[in-house]
Amino acid sequence: MADKPENRKYPRTASLQRCGIVSPAYDTPFAARIINQSAFGLLLELDYPLPVEDILIKVYPADEVRGTIDYESPNVLVGMVRWCKQQLDGWSGMYQAGVEIISLKPRKDVV
């Protein structure tokens, strides 16, 4: 079977980085994992479904050395959930979600 051509505007890189999610859909933050990322998107794996709507969520990447998530950190990614589905064979969670990163300030790494 031939590989399906990749139809993405920006290349993705594998991550598997732990992160914390703050969503208006939940009263408290919860842990998740960034499976891969591109300049303007994330693939998340998590234990809870995220609603697909035009509401911003915050993704706080974990400090992998300390093993902690700082919800006060300015190192936060803000985005909108574009899709979410149940995933039975994931790394760490039962759901996967695609998040479009919303740029709140100009990025220097993308032309």
C-alpha positions in Angstrom: 0.0 0.0 0.0 1.5 3.4 -1.0 1.9 6.0 1.6 -0.7 8.8 1.6 1.0 12.1 0.7 1.2 14.5 3.7 -1.2 17.3 3.1 0.0 19.7 5.8 1.2 23.3 5.4 3.9 23.0 8.1 6.0 20.0 9.1 5.2 18.2 12.4 7.8 17.1 14.9 7.3 14.3 17.5 7.1 15.5 21.1 5.6 13.2 23.8 6.0 16.2 26.2 3.7 16.3 29.2 1.6 19.4 29.6 -1.3 20.9 31.5 -4.6 22.0 30.0 -6.7 24.8 31.2 -10.1 24.8 29.4 -13.4 26.7 30.2 -15.1 23.3 29.9 -13.5 22.1 33.2 -13.2 23.6 36.6 -9.6 22.6 37.2 -6.6 22.1 35.0 -5.6 18.6 34.0 -2.6 16.8 32.6 -2.2 15.7 29.0 0.6 15.0 26.5 1.7 16.8 23.3 2.1 14.0 20.8 3.4 16.2 18.0 3.5 19.8 17.0 3.9 22.2 14.1 4.4 25.9 13.9 0.6 26.5 14.3 -0.8 23.2 15.7 -0.6 20.6 18.4 -1.8 17.0 18.6 -2.8 16.3 22.2 -3.6 13.1 24.0 -5.7 13.3 27.1 -8.0 11.5 29.5 -10.9 14.0 29.0 -12.7 15.1 25.8 -12.4 18.7 24.9 -15.4 20.5 23.2 -14.8 21.6 19.6 -15.8 25.2 19.8 -14.4 28.7 19.3 -13.3 29.0 22.9 -9.6 29.4 23.7 -7.7 26.8 25.8 -4.3 27.1 27.3 -1.6 24.5 27.1 1.3 24.7 29.6 4.3 22.6 28.6 5.8 20.7 31.5 9.3 21.3 32.8 10.6 17.8 31.9 13.7 18.2 34.2 11.7 19.0 37.3 8.6 17.0 36.2 6.3 20.0 37.0 3.7 22.1 35.3 3.7 25.8 36.2 0.3 27.2 35.5 1.6 30.7 36.2 4.4 30.4 33.6 4.4 32.9 30.6 5.5 29.8 28.5 1.9 29.0 27.5 0.3 28.1 24.2 -3.1 29.4 23.4 -5.4 27.7 20.9 -8.7 26.4 19.7 -9.8 22.8 19.6 -10.5 21.9 16.0 -11.3 18.3 16.5 -11.5 15.7 19.3 -12.1 12.0 19.1 -11.8 8.9 21.3 -8.6 7.0 20.8 -8.3 3.4 22.1 -4.6 2.8 21.3 -2.8 6.0 22.5 0.3 6.6 24.6 -1.3 8.1 27.7 -4.9 9.1 27.2 -8.3 8.0 25.8 -8.8 11.0 23.6 -6.9 12.9 20.9 -7.5 16.5 20.0 -6.1 18.8 17.3 -5.5 22.3 18.5 -4.8 25.3 16.3 -2.4 27.6 18.0 -3.6 31.2 18.0 -0.8 33.7 17.8 -1.1 36.4 20.4 2.2 37.9 19.5 4.4 37.9 16.4 6.5 34.7 16.0 10.1 35.0 15.1 10.6 31.3 14.0 8.1 31.3 11.1 8.3 33.4 8.0 
